[in-house]
Amino acid sequence: MMTKQDLLDCHKRITPFIHNTAVLTSRLIDKEVNAQVFFKCENFQRAGAYKMRGATNAIVQLPEEQKKSGVVTHSSGNFAQALSLAAQSVGVTAHIVMPNTAPEVKKVGVREYGGKIYECEPTVAARQTLADEIGLKTGATFVHPSNDNNVILGQGTAALELLEKQPDLDFIFCPVGGGGLIAGSALTVKYFSANCKIYGAEPFEADDAYRSLQSGKIESNDTTNTIADGLKTMLGDKNFPIIKELVSGIVRITEDEIVAAMKLVWERMKIIIEPSSAVTVAAVMKQSKEQPEVFQNKKIGIIISGGNVDLSKLPF
């Protein structure tokens, strides 16, 4: 298990390369859920998502010899952009494997940040196979988007900053895709909060993390027919043990609930969030209706994971 000091050292290490993003509130949403809600807005992060944190922590710690050969990863978009920008920031080449179904806006971001894109079929196996081939050809070091201890620590710094501003939170909610954000956030809650509980949120259409907690082993998805493109990946052997030990539960959300939450935040809070972020907002609103006594007069933190949206394909 990574330590409290590991998290503090990580935050200090990446601070020159990231934004300490804003924490916003909404009286309307507070009224809806009968609680105080604090939104940690990683949609304002460099590259538009929290993943800049983990990508930076992974790259800056590479030995100089490995930096010369570059890095390679696979990602549907947000980690692809984050690793590209983090690599550009320290003069490292980034090779990025992306599914051919990835949003065009995210491909544009990768290219703007200097990443070299290689497209593949939209399966986990195809992504990993191509990334391995590139690593063999170029000597690039593979950086996993979520199942890497340095990435997990980096992602946990968003919750660390949130707790610095709101130390008395009762709950923190995170979206769950590959598991890096919720694992890092769970470690942060363990070390920096006495009473806070952490919950995940994911679509019914990609609910492998929910089923993994039920079965006690890593489950996969037969299909991932969800608008939340950033949540289509599965958990790994480094983050799942942390999730299994420290996460209190995972709330599943329908596609209609995702769209409704996304539209609500755009209209009422005047900020752009992507569907993967809306999953978490929807989870808090859903739980407040199904179990109102649990949230009543509590303080809830929500990690708004990103704001990279293809404006030509809005769901509303």
C-alpha positions as CSV (number, residue, x, y, z in Angstrom):
1,M,0.0,0.0,0.0
2,M,1.3,3.4,-1.0
3,T,1.9,5.8,2.0
4,K,0.7,9.2,3.1
5,Q,4.2,10.5,2.4
6,D,4.1,9.1,-1.1
7,L,1.1,11.2,-1.8
8,L,2.6,14.4,-0.4
9,D,5.9,13.8,-2.3
10,C,3.9,13.2,-5.5
11,H,1.9,16.4,-5.1
12,K,5.1,18.5,-4.5
13,R,6.7,16.8,-7.6
14,I,3.9,17.6,-10.0
15,T,2.8,21.0,-8.7
16,P,5.0,23.0,-11.2
17,F,3.2,21.2,-14.1
18,I,-0.5,21.2,-13.1
19,H,-3.3,23.5,-12.0
20,N,-4.7,23.5,-8.5
21,T,-8.2,23.6,-9.9
22,A,-11.2,25.4,-8.6
23,V,-13.8,24.0,-6.2
24,L,-17.3,25.3,-7.2
25,T,-20.7,25.0,-5.6
26,S,-24.3,25.3,-6.8
27,R,-27.2,26.3,-4.6
28,L,-29.6,24.7,-7.0
29,I,-27.9,21.3,-6.8
30,D,-27.5,21.7,-3.0
31,K,-31.3,22.1,-2.8
32,E,-31.8,19.1,-5.1
33,V,-29.8,16.7,-2.9
34,N,-30.5,18.5,0.5
35,A,-26.7,18.6,1.1
36,Q,-23.7,20.8,0.5
37,V,-21.9,19.7,-2.7
38,F,-18.4,20.7,-3.6
39,F,-17.2,20.2,-7.2
40,K,-13.5,19.7,-7.7
41,C,-13.3,21.0,-11.3
42,E,-10.7,19.0,-13.1
43,N,-12.3,20.0,-16.4
44,F,-10.2,23.2,-15.8
45,Q,-7.0,21.1,-15.5
46,R,-4.3,21.2,-18.2
47,A,-5.3,19.0,-21.1
48,G,-8.9,19.2,-19.8
49,A,-8.9,16.4,-17.3
50,Y,-7.4,15.1,-14.0
51,K,-5.2,12.6,-15.9
52,M,-2.5,15.3,-16.3
53,R,-1.7,14.6,-12.7
54,G,-0.9,10.9,-13.0
55,A,0.8,11.3,-16.5
56,T,3.1,13.9,-15.1
57,N,4.1,11.9,-12.0
58,A,4.9,8.9,-14.2
59,I,7.0,10.8,-16.7
60,V,9.1,13.0,-14.5
61,Q,10.3,10.0,-12.5
62,L,11.7,8.2,-15.5
63,P,15.5,7.8,-15.7
64,E,17.0,10.1,-18.4
65,E,17.9,7.1,-20.6
66,Q,14.2,6.0,-20.7
67,K,13.1,9.6,-21.4
68,K,15.2,9.6,-24.6
69,S,13.3,6.7,-26.0
70,G,9.9,8.2,-25.2
71,V,6.7,6.8,-23.7
72,V,3.8,4.9,-25.1
73,T,0.2,4.4,-23.8
74,H,-3.3,3.5,-25.0
75,S,-6.3,5.7,-24.2
76,S,-9.6,6.7,-25.6
77,G,-8.7,10.3,-25.1
78,N,-8.1,12.0,-21.8
79,F,-5.0,10.1,-20.8
80,A,-3.8,10.3,-24.4
81,Q,-3.9,14.1,-24.2
82,A,-2.5,14.2,-20.7
83,L,0.5,12.0,-21.5
84,S,1.2,13.9,-24.7
85,L,1.2,17.3,-22.8
86,A,3.2,15.9,-19.9
87,A,5.7,14.5,-22.3
88,Q,5.9,17.7,-24.3
89,S,6.5,19.6,-21.0
90,V,9.7,17.7,-20.3
91,G,10.9,17.1,-23.9
92,V,9.8,13.5,-24.3
93,T,8.2,11.8,-27.3
94,A,4.7,10.3,-26.7
95,H,3.3,7.4,-28.8
96,I,-0.4,7.2,-28.3
97,V,-2.6,4.2,-29.2
98,M,-6.3,5.3,-29.6
99,P,-9.4,3.3,-30.6
100,N,-10.7,4.3,-33.9
101,T,-14.0,5.3,-32.2
102,A,-12.3,7.9,-30.0
103,P,-13.9,11.4,-30.1
104,E,-12.3,13.6,-32.8
105,V,-11.9,16.4,-30.3
106,K,-9.6,14.2,-28.2
107,K,-7.5,13.2,-31.2
108,V,-7.1,16.8,-32.1
109,G,-5.9,17.5,-28.6
110,V,-3.3,14.7,-28.7
111,R,-1.9,16.1,-32.0
112,E,-1.8,19.6,-30.6
113,Y,0.2,18.4,-27.6
114,G,2.7,16.6,-29.9
115,G,1.6,13.1,-29.4
116,K,1.9,10.5,-32.3
117,I,-1.4,8.7,-32.8
118,Y,-1.8,5.1,-33.8
119,E,-5.4,3.9,-34.3
120,C,-6.7,0.4,-33.5
121,E,-9.9,-1.5,-33.0
122,P,-11.9,-0.5,-29.9
123,T,-11.0,-3.4,-27.7
124,V,-8.7,-3.6,-24.7
125,A,-6.7,-6.5,-26.3
126,A,-6.2,-4.5,-29.5
127,R,-5.0,-1.5,-27.6
128,Q,-2.5,-3.4,-25.6
129,T,-1.2,-5.4,-28.5
130,L,-0.4,-2.3,-30.6
131,A,1.1,-0.5,-27.6
132,D,3.4,-3.5,-27.0
133,E,4.5,-3.5,-30.7
134,I,5.3,0.2,-30.6
135,G,7.3,-0.3,-27.4
136,L,9.4,-3.1,-29.0
137,K,10.1,-1.0,-32.2
138,T,10.9,2.3,-30.4
139,G,12.1,1.4,-27.0
140,A,9.4,3.6,-25.5
141,T,8.4,3.0,-21.9
142,F,4.8,1.9,-21.4
143,V,2.8,4.0,-19.0
144,H,-0.6,2.4,-18.2
145,P,-3.5,5.0,-18.0
146,S,-4.7,3.7,-14.6
147,N,-2.9,0.5,-13.4
148,D,0.4,2.1,-12.5
149,N,1.3,3.1,-8.9
150,N,2.8,6.5,-10.0
151,V,-0.3,7.2,-12.0
152,I,-2.6,6.2,-9.1
153,L,-0.7,8.6,-6.8
154,G,-0.9,11.4,-9.2
155,Q,-4.6,11.0,-9.7
156,G,-5.1,11.0,-5.9
157,T,-3.8,14.6,-5.6
158,A,-7.1,16.0,-6.9
159,A,-8.9,14.6,-3.8
160,L,-5.9,15.9,-1.7
161,E,-6.5,19.4,-2.9
162,L,-10.2,19.1,-2.4
163,L,-9.7,18.0,1.2
164,E,-7.3,20.8,1.8
165,K,-10.1,23.3,0.9
166,Q,-13.0,21.2,2.5
167,P,-11.4,19.0,5.2
168,D,-14.8,18.1,6.8
169,L,-16.3,16.2,3.8
170,D,-18.6,13.3,4.6
171,F,-18.4,11.7,1.1
172,I,-16.3,11.9,-2.1
173,F,-17.7,10.5,-5.3
174,C,-15.5,9.6,-8.3
175,P,-16.2,8.2,-11.8
176,V,-14.8,4.7,-12.3
177,G,-13.2,3.6,-15.6
178,G,-9.8,2.0,-15.3
179,G,-9.7,2.6,-11.6
180,G,-6.8,5.0,-11.2
181,L,-8.7,8.0,-10.0
182,I,-10.9,6.2,-7.5
183,A,-7.9,4.2,-6.1
184,G,-5.8,7.3,-5.7
185,S,-8.7,9.2,-4.2
186,A,-9.4,6.3,-1.8
187,L,-5.8,6.4,-0.6
188,T,-6.1,10.2,-0.1
189,V,-9.3,9.7,2.0
190,K,-7.6,7.0,4.0
191,Y,-4.6,9.2,5.0
192,F,-6.1,12.7,5.1
193,S,-9.7,12.3,6.4
194,A,-11.0,10.7,9.6
195,N,-14.7,10.3,8.6
196,C,-15.0,10.7,4.8
197,K,-16.3,7.7,2.8
198,I,-15.5,7.3,-0.9
199,Y,-18.0,6.0,-3.5
200,G,-17.6,5.3,-7.2
201,A,-20.1,5.9,-10.1
202,E,-20.3,4.1,-13.4
203,P,-22.8,3.4,-16.2
204,F,-24.9,0.3,-16.2
205,E,-23.5,-0.3,-19.7
206,A,-20.0,-0.6,-18.3
207,D,-20.4,-1.8,-14.7
208,D,-17.4,-4.0,-14.4
209,A,-16.2,-2.2,-11.2
210,Y,-19.6,-2.7,-9.5
211,R,-19.5,-6.4,-10.4
212,S,-15.9,-6.7,-9.4
213,L,-16.7,-5.5,-5.9
214,Q,-19.6,-8.0,-5.7
215,S,-17.5,-11.0,-6.8
216,G,-14.2,-10.0,-5.2
217,K,-12.3,-10.4,-8.5
218,I,-11.7,-8.3,-11.6
219,E,-14.6,-8.6,-14.0
220,S,-14.8,-7.5,-17.6
221,N,-17.5,-6.0,-19.8
222,D,-19.0,-7.9,-22.8
223,T,-20.2,-4.6,-24.2
224,T,-19.5,-0.9,-23.4
225,N,-22.4,0.8,-25.1
226,T,-22.2,4.0,-23.1
227,I,-21.9,7.7,-23.9
228,A,-19.3,7.9,-21.1
229,D,-16.4,7.1,-23.4
230,G,-13.8,7.6,-20.7
231,L,-15.3,4.8,-18.6
232,K,-15.0,1.9,-21.0
233,T,-11.8,0.4,-19.7
234,M,-11.4,-2.1,-16.9
235,L,-9.7,-2.3,-13.5
236,G,-6.2,-3.6,-13.0
237,D,-4.2,-5.7,-10.5
238,K,-2.6,-2.6,-8.9
239,N,-5.7,-0.5,-8.3
240,F,-8.3,-3.2,-7.7
241,P,-6.9,-4.3,-4.3
242,I,-7.0,-0.6,-3.1
243,I,-10.6,-0.2,-4.4
244,K,-11.7,-3.5,-2.8
245,E,-10.3,-2.5,0.6
246,L,-11.2,1.2,0.7
247,V,-14.2,2.0,-1.5
248,S,-17.6,1.9,0.2
249,G,-19.6,1.2,-2.9
250,I,-20.4,2.0,-6.5
251,V,-23.6,3.6,-7.8
252,R,-24.7,2.6,-11.4
253,I,-26.3,5.1,-13.7
254,T,-28.5,4.8,-16.8
255,E,-27.6,6.6,-20.1
256,D,-30.6,8.9,-19.7
257,E,-29.5,9.9,-16.2
258,I,-26.0,10.7,-17.5
259,V,-27.4,13.0,-20.2
260,A,-29.8,14.7,-17.7
261,A,-26.9,15.4,-15.2
262,M,-24.6,16.7,-17.9
263,K,-27.3,19.0,-19.2
264,L,-28.1,20.3,-15.7
265,V,-24.5,21.2,-15.0
266,W,-24.0,22.9,-18.4
267,E,-27.2,24.9,-17.9
268,R,-27.0,25.8,-14.2
269,M,-23.3,25.9,-13.4
270,K,-22.3,27.2,-16.7
271,I,-19.3,24.9,-17.0
272,I,-18.5,22.2,-19.6
273,I,-18.3,18.7,-18.3
274,E,-18.0,15.5,-20.3
275,P,-20.3,12.5,-19.9
276,S,-17.8,10.6,-17.7
277,S,-18.0,13.4,-15.2
278,A,-21.8,13.6,-15.4
279,V,-22.0,10.0,-14.2
280,T,-20.8,11.1,-10.8
281,V,-23.2,14.0,-10.6
282,A,-26.0,11.7,-11.6
283,A,-25.0,9.2,-8.9
284,V,-25.2,11.8,-6.1
285,M,-28.6,13.0,-7.3
286,K,-29.9,9.4,-7.6
287,Q,-28.7,8.4,-4.2
288,S,-30.2,11.5,-2.7
289,K,-33.6,10.5,-4.0
290,E,-33.4,6.8,-3.1
291,Q,-31.8,7.3,0.3
292,P,-32.4,10.9,1.3
293,E,-31.5,10.3,5.0
294,V,-28.0,9.4,4.0
295,F,-27.1,12.7,2.5
296,Q,-29.3,15.0,4.5
297,N,-27.2,18.1,5.7
298,K,-24.0,16.3,4.8
299,K,-21.0,17.7,2.8
300,I,-20.3,15.9,-0.5
301,G,-17.2,16.2,-2.7
302,I,-17.6,15.4,-6.4
303,I,-14.5,15.0,-8.7
304,I,-15.5,16.5,-12.0
305,S,-13.0,14.4,-14.0
306,G,-12.9,16.3,-17.3
307,G,-14.4,18.6,-19.9
308,N,-13.3,17.3,-23.2
309,V,-16.4,17.1,-25.3
310,D,-17.0,16.8,-29.0
311,L,-19.4,19.8,-29.5
312,S,-20.6,18.4,-32.8
313,K,-22.0,15.3,-31.0
314,L,-23.8,16.7,-27.9
315,P,-26.4,14.4,-26.5
316,F,-28.9,17.3,-25.9
